[in-house]
Structure formats: C-alpha cells, structure tokens
Amino acid sequence: MSELKPMLTSVSTLVGMAVVDDAGKPCGYVHEFAVDVAVDAAHVQAFVLKQRSGGKRKTTFLSVIHVVVPEPGDKVLRASSPPTKTPVMDDFLMLERDLLDQQIIDVDGHKVVRVNDVNLAWERNEATGEAQGLRIDEVEVGLRGASRRMLKGLPATAVDSISNKLPARAIPWGYVDLIDRDPARRVRLKIEQEKLAKLHPSDIAAILEELAPAEREAIFTSLPEETAAETLEEFEPKMQKALLQGLDSERAADIIEEMDPGAAADLLSELSDEESDAILEEMEPEERQDVEDLLEFSGDSAAGRMTTDFVGVAATGSVADAIAALRAFEGDADTITEVYLLNEEEHLKGVVALPRLLLSEHGTELMTLSEGHIVHCGLHASDKEVAELFDKYNLRSLPVLAQHGRIAGVIHAEQVIAQLREG
C-alpha cells in the first residue's frame, strides 16, 4: 500500500474538534494529544477525548490509527473504532499542556521564544483513508501560530486564510529535545544541545537570563564543562552564585577548574566559606593552589583582578621556544596577546607582542623582539591605577609583579573593561 502526501494541520486546529463514530454518534471532543516519548517522540500516539456522561466529564483514549483522516473543511473527526479507557497518563507528553505557551531556545535567533502552536502532518493509508500516523512537524513560535489560537472558533478556512498571510516562524520538531519534567508537569526544552554549546558564551548567557530559574539551571547543567565555565564568566555575580549553588560540589569544581583563575577566585569569594571550601576540596591540586593564592588578595586590587594564566618563556629562548609554549598553553587562548620573557627566578625581563613573534624566524632570539619599555604594576595597585595605565599606554595586557620583579599574573584589557562596567 502506498502513502499519500501528508496533509498538514495543527494542535490549535484540532483541539476542541468533535469526534463521531461510523454511525455519527458523538464520541467526545479532542482535548489533548498524547505522545509516548519512550516509543516514538515524533508522532502523536492518541487523542485524549472529553465527553459529558451523566453530568460528569468522561475521559477516553482514541488511537490515531483508528481515526479517518479528515478532508479540508471537515468540522468533525470520524473514528473507525470506539475510544478505549484512558491509561495512566504520567508517561505521556501532552502537546497542549506541556508545550503551548512554554519557552524554548531559538539557537539561530540567539533568544528564548514562546510556543504558540504545534504543526502536525497526517499520514494516511491510501486504501482505507485511515490515519497511519500524525507526525509532529514543527513548533510555531511566531505570529502565525498565535493568530490561529486567537481566531479559534471561526471556520477553519477563514482562520487559515488570515494566519497564512502572516510570516511563519517555526522550529522543526527534530531540533527540539526534551530535558525532563518538573513537579508541575511542565516540559523543559532545549534545541540542538551541541549547537547551543557552540554559541558564543555571551549569547548563551543572554539566552539563559531569559529563562525561569528551573529552566536556566537545567540548560546550564547540561552544557559541557568548558562551555559552562565560559558562560558563567559572562553573568553578573548574583547569577553566578545562584547557578553554582544549584550544582553539587564535584560538578561545580569541574567547571571552576575550566575558568580563568582570577574569575574563579572572584566567584568563590561570593560564596560562603563552607560552600567555597567544599568546591576547592574537589578541585585538582594545581588549579586549587592557583585559586587559593588569588583568594588572599582584595578583589579591587591588581592581584585580585589578575589571572595566573599567561605564557612565560625563558628570556634566553628563541621564537621556536615561544611557539612551543603557546601550543602547550592550557588556558583561554583567546586572551593571549603577548609572551612574557622570564629569567630562572621568574623575574620579568621582556615582553613580546604576538604579531611580532609570529612574523619572525623560528631561530630569532626573543630578547631582540622585546618591547623597549615594559609597563607593569604591583600586587596592590588599585583599580583606578590599573585603568589609568591601560589608557595611558594603550595596553593589551599588564603584567603584575611581586617582590623583586617576579611576575605574579597578568591583567587583560577585557578584565579592565569588566571592572569599569561594574563601576
């Protein structure tokens, strides 16, 4: 038996539609659309019907394959077999209850959108006209879906003629994945988790800020550790704290380890001593030591703003040595603008800008490429002093020196910008 081309419909079109049997006797009206996610998340398994019986509303279950596909303009659905007793519904996704008016993430639009309707497609048997399936096609998030619901009650042809003139904004069902349900039986959704993780951290943060706390926590928890760390750095301290407190100590530690040490120290300083200590306890020794060292300094000093992630190379080395150090660097490569030349005591002896390094021969001695004047500050320099140095010398980064000229860390321009925004 061949299949006919699917006929399109929607949740808003079908909900409330009367259902009759072969003799024309009422069976009820369409109340819900049950999807057995464990069996087939792409098709509606059955209609949930409501009918008045003896002064009470009776609920029944009508399998989609026992429905004759309606023709355009039909005002009722015809059942080829009688509805059955409603099973336990806890394991089903209900399209109207669990999807309509819920928020989902539009990855391409970098924003959170609201579900206005769900587009469906009838799949029918050519010989019998009975439905072989009712496929979930798209999630409507634009004016077209919203207009259908607002105009409900008018003839379907009139609704279609109006709504079809409006721009369509829909997300294919294949891009929508279920996370899990909260106690209120609402479904939290994500769109192509891998694609979400590839967005810029600032875009992910902007999306999460639009979500309710439960949805925000669910999406954040599902992000890869490196992406979660970069995203966490984009939030205001209050939001950072709330997200971190929603994680267990081990998961929080895994994310903190991926953060810039300075940003990690700032974040942990916002937590209680008990919470901070629990996370530090779960961290790897080297990363923990870096963060603990920074926690000793005031947050509004150079030491409190700096990161200990920088590329240091022996002052006696060559361009080839610097390139090898860059390749071995495990921090955020996007922040690297300069390589710092150090002696055996880690005293700062020179600074080489990345462009000069990359344009030089591998055998070139690094000290011959060093900047003529090295701008630096001390551990206790104030935010104002640091900002003035960046402004005066048009710096890309600023080394922070401890006693005797030993380099303790580096402040990047983006950290100064963040500090100015806070002010």
Phi, psi and omega in degrees: 000129179273168181247143175278163176299133181302143177257132187275146175208195180203166178299315183294332178287319187272330184296133182088353181288137180290147178237131179234160177269187183300330181272001181086006179284133182298136175253349183131197177226156183291121181251323183209171181232111186266127178242121177272093187300325182291333182264309183202101184281356184259357183227147171284127180277320185205157170269139170264119183257148173243142179207141176282130179216113180062036179082357179243156177273118181262137179251132177229171187236123181238113180297141181301326182288354176255023178242137175276128183300125182288152174272157177307131180095346178298139182256355178225160171257142180251126179267131178275345176222151182292151175298159180244174178298140181290126178284179174295125190266002185299330185270001183258145168273128179257118189298315182287312183292317190264351182241311185300134180072005176274158180266137173226170184261124173266100185296316182295325179271356179055043180204170176266135181233164182252139179283118180261334180196167176233121179276136183236160178225121176288137172241120188233158177278126184297324185284317186258341184079353179287154180289132171268343179179162174231099187278140173276115191264305185213160171254120180277127180235009183244196184292330182300312179294321180295322182293325179300318182289323179291329184266006182303136183112335174280162176305141184303323180296322179292318179298315181296320183296327179279310186293327182290347176277346181272151181297138180271132172228106185224150177246122180305140182301331179296342179267357183256127181232146181273137173269281171193176186254143177271175184301337180277005177069022174269143181265128174267139187238158169224158178244119176039080186307319180296322179291322177299316182296339181273352177293160175296140181307325180293327177290319178297317180298318180297322178294312183296327180295336180279346184273157172293157184308317182296315179293320180300315181294320181296316180291315182299318181297331184276352181287148172301153187302315182295317179294318179299319180296314180295323179291319181301324181292344181274347183273158170291154183309320182297318179289321177304312182299316181297318180293318181293323180290344178276357182252156172284163187300323182293313178296318179299318180296319179300321180286316180301323180297333180275350182277160169301134184305321179296315178295323179296318179295318178300318182292313181296332179291342179278343182271167174291159179302322181295315180293316180298315180296323180295321179288315179301323180299330182273350184280157175294147187307315184295312180295321179298318181297318179302315183289318180298323178298319182287332181294344181284344185259157177294141182294339181257023174249167179302318180296326179285337181267339189284165171244149176266005175270103176209167181257112177249137182227149178301133182298338180273001186278182181245176177302322179299322178294320180294319179295321177297320179293322177297318180293330182273352183294130184255001179276199180281106184296335182295340183271349186282118176239342183214157175245136185257132183263124187235151171271189185295334179269010182064029172279139183286123182242345181186164179224130179240123178290143184303317180300318179296323180296313185288339181267003183256158177292150184300330184274358183294136178288135186295324183297335178286347180257357186294149176300146181292326182232124182263117177268133180210173176218170179268172183301326188257015176299140182282165177303320181296316180297318179297313180299321181294323177295317178298319182289315184295318186254005179052053188281152170265327176204164184224117177288141179251123186252141173266201182298146175062019175084011177287132181284127181257332182180188183221141173253127179264159182302322182296331178287327177291319178300317179297321179295319179294323179294322178296325181288000000 
